[in-house]
């Protein structure tokens, strides 16, 4: 199958197809990626905490966005890994570097999320 750039979908059809593609990707991630499953659990736990914690709407938004950013980084990391594996399964330093960089992006996202959660927690318990 070849991509035909002259006959790309447009309008609402493009939006519907993009949504279906994204849904298929999320389904695949939920079935096949252990880290994604853990991050979905983290998201569910975060939603519970955010819904019962009596904090401002902006703080709730930042907490949720920080967890969604972790999930975003995991999706990008998995896309990098899938692309590298598609190109070839042989061990190559650049392939390893690309995968390591994707993993580092997830780590940075986790650190950012942790910093946001700790900052909001500290500001509401009154230490600083």
DRENDO-1510 file (C-alpha; in Angstrom, 1 decimal, always signed):
<recs>
REC; n; res; u; v; w
REC; 1; UNK; +0.0; +0.0; +0.0 .
REC; 2; UNK; +1.3; +3.4; -0.9 .
REC; 3; UNK; +0.3; +6.8; +0.6 .
REC; 4; UNK; -1.4; +9.0; -2.0 .
REC; 5; UNK; -0.7; +12.6; -1.0 .
REC; 6; UNK; -3.0; +13.9; -3.7 .
REC; 7; UNK; -6.1; +12.1; -2.2 .
REC; 8; UNK; -5.7; +12.9; +1.4 .
REC; 9; UNK; -9.0; +13.1; +3.4 .
REC; 10; UNK; -10.2; +16.5; +4.4 .
REC; 11; UNK; -12.8; +18.1; +6.5 .
REC; 12; UNK; -14.7; +16.1; +9.1 .
REC; 13; UNK; -13.6; +12.9; +7.5 .
REC; 14; UNK; -10.0; +13.7; +8.3 .
REC; 15; UNK; -10.9; +14.4; +11.9 .
REC; 16; UNK; -12.9; +11.1; +12.2 .
REC; 17; UNK; -10.0; +9.1; +10.6 .
REC; 18; UNK; -7.4; +10.8; +12.9 .
REC; 19; UNK; -9.6; +9.9; +15.9 .
REC; 20; UNK; -9.9; +6.3; +14.8 .
REC; 21; UNK; -6.1; +6.1; +14.3 .
REC; 22; UNK; -5.5; +7.6; +17.8 .
REC; 23; UNK; -8.0; +5.2; +19.3 .
REC; 24; UNK; -6.3; +2.2; +17.7 .
REC; 25; UNK; -2.9; +3.4; +19.0 .
REC; 26; UNK; -4.2; +3.8; +22.5 .
REC; 27; UNK; -5.8; +0.4; +22.4 .
REC; 28; UNK; -2.5; -1.1; +21.2 .
REC; 29; UNK; -0.6; +0.7; +24.0 .
REC; 30; UNK; -3.0; -0.5; +26.7 .
REC; 31; UNK; -2.6; -4.1; +25.5 .
REC; 32; UNK; +1.1; -4.2; +24.8 .
REC; 33; UNK; +3.0; -1.6; +26.8 .
REC; 34; UNK; +3.6; -2.3; +30.6 .
REC; 35; UNK; +4.8; +1.3; +31.2 .
REC; 36; UNK; +1.7; +2.7; +29.5 .
REC; 37; UNK; -0.5; +0.5; +31.7 .
REC; 38; UNK; +1.3; +1.8; +34.8 .
REC; 39; UNK; +0.8; +5.4; +33.6 .
REC; 40; UNK; -2.9; +4.8; +33.0 .
REC; 41; UNK; -3.1; +3.6; +36.6 .
REC; 42; UNK; -1.2; +6.8; +37.7 .
REC; 43; UNK; -3.7; +8.8; +35.7 .
REC; 44; UNK; -6.7; +7.1; +37.3 .
REC; 45; UNK; -5.2; +7.6; +40.8 .
REC; 46; UNK; -4.5; +11.2; +40.0 .
REC; 47; UNK; -8.1; +11.8; +38.8 .
REC; 48; UNK; -9.4; +10.4; +42.1 .
REC; 49; UNK; -7.0; +12.5; +44.2 .
REC; 50; UNK; -7.8; +15.6; +42.1 .
REC; 51; UNK; -11.5; +15.1; +42.5 .
REC; 52; UNK; -11.4; +14.9; +46.3 .
REC; 53; UNK; -8.6; +17.2; +47.1 .
REC; 54; UNK; -9.9; +20.7; +48.0 .
REC; 55; UNK; -7.5; +22.8; +46.0 .
REC; 56; UNK; -7.9; +25.5; +43.3 .
REC; 57; UNK; -8.9; +24.7; +39.8 .
REC; 58; UNK; -5.5; +25.9; +38.5 .
REC; 59; UNK; -3.7; +23.5; +40.8 .
REC; 60; UNK; -5.9; +20.7; +39.7 .
REC; 61; UNK; -5.3; +21.5; +36.1 .
REC; 62; UNK; -1.5; +21.6; +36.6 .
REC; 63; UNK; -1.6; +18.2; +38.4 .
REC; 64; UNK; -3.6; +16.6; +35.6 .
REC; 65; UNK; -1.5; +18.2; +32.9 .
REC; 66; UNK; +1.7; +17.0; +34.5 .
REC; 67; UNK; +0.4; +13.4; +34.4 .
REC; 68; UNK; -0.9; +13.7; +30.9 .
REC; 69; UNK; +2.6; +15.0; +29.9 .
REC; 70; UNK; +4.1; +11.7; +31.2 .
REC; 71; UNK; +1.7; +9.8; +29.1 .
REC; 72; UNK; +2.5; +11.9; +26.1 .
REC; 73; UNK; +6.2; +11.3; +26.6 .
REC; 74; UNK; +5.5; +7.5; +26.8 .
REC; 75; UNK; +3.6; +7.6; +23.6 .
REC; 76; UNK; +6.5; +9.4; +21.8 .
REC; 77; UNK; +9.0; +7.0; +23.4 .
REC; 78; UNK; +7.0; +4.0; +22.1 .
REC; 79; UNK; +6.8; +5.5; +18.7 .
REC; 80; UNK; +10.5; +6.0; +18.6 .
REC; 81; UNK; +11.1; +2.4; +19.7 .
REC; 82; UNK; +8.6; +1.0; +17.1 .
REC; 83; UNK; +10.3; +3.0; +14.4 .
REC; 84; UNK; +13.8; +1.8; +15.3 .
REC; 85; UNK; +12.5; -1.8; +15.5 .
REC; 86; UNK; +10.8; -1.3; +12.1 .
REC; 87; UNK; +14.1; -0.2; +10.5 .
REC; 88; UNK; +16.0; -3.2; +11.9 .
REC; 89; UNK; +16.4; -5.4; +14.9 .
REC; 90; UNK; +20.2; -5.6; +14.7 .
REC; 91; UNK; +22.1; -3.9; +17.5 .
REC; 92; UNK; +23.4; -0.5; +16.4 .
REC; 93; UNK; +24.7; +2.3; +18.6 .
REC; 94; UNK; +22.4; +4.9; +17.0 .
REC; 95; UNK; +19.4; +2.7; +17.5 .
REC; 96; UNK; +20.3; +2.3; +21.2 .
REC; 97; UNK; +20.9; +6.0; +21.5 .
REC; 98; UNK; +17.5; +6.8; +20.0 .
REC; 99; UNK; +15.8; +4.4; +22.4 .
REC; 100; UNK; +17.7; +5.8; +25.4 .
REC; 101; UNK; +16.8; +9.4; +24.4 .
REC; 102; UNK; +13.1; +8.4; +24.3 .
REC; 103; UNK; +13.5; +6.8; +27.7 .
REC; 104; UNK; +15.2; +10.0; +29.0 .
REC; 105; UNK; +12.2; +12.0; +27.8 .
REC; 106; UNK; +9.9; +9.9; +29.9 .
REC; 107; UNK; +12.2; +10.3; +32.9 .
REC; 108; UNK; +12.2; +14.1; +32.5 .
REC; 109; UNK; +8.4; +14.1; +32.2 .
REC; 110; UNK; +8.2; +12.0; +35.4 .
REC; 111; UNK; +10.5; +14.4; +37.2 .
REC; 112; UNK; +8.4; +17.4; +36.0 .
REC; 113; UNK; +5.2; +15.7; +37.2 .
REC; 114; UNK; +6.8; +14.8; +40.5 .
REC; 115; UNK; +8.0; +18.4; +41.0 .
REC; 116; UNK; +4.5; +19.8; +40.2 .
REC; 117; UNK; +2.8; +17.3; +42.6 .
REC; 118; UNK; +5.3; +18.0; +45.4 .
REC; 119; UNK; +5.1; +21.8; +44.9 .
REC; 120; UNK; +1.3; +21.8; +45.1 .
REC; 121; UNK; +1.3; +19.4; +48.1 .
REC; 122; UNK; +3.9; +21.6; +50.0 .
REC; 123; UNK; +2.0; +24.8; +49.2 .
REC; 124; UNK; -1.2; +23.4; +50.6 .
REC; 125; UNK; +0.2; +21.9; +53.8 .
REC; 126; UNK; +1.9; +25.2; +54.5 .
REC; 127; UNK; +5.6; +24.4; +54.9 .
REC; 128; UNK; +6.7; +27.3; +52.6 .
</recs>
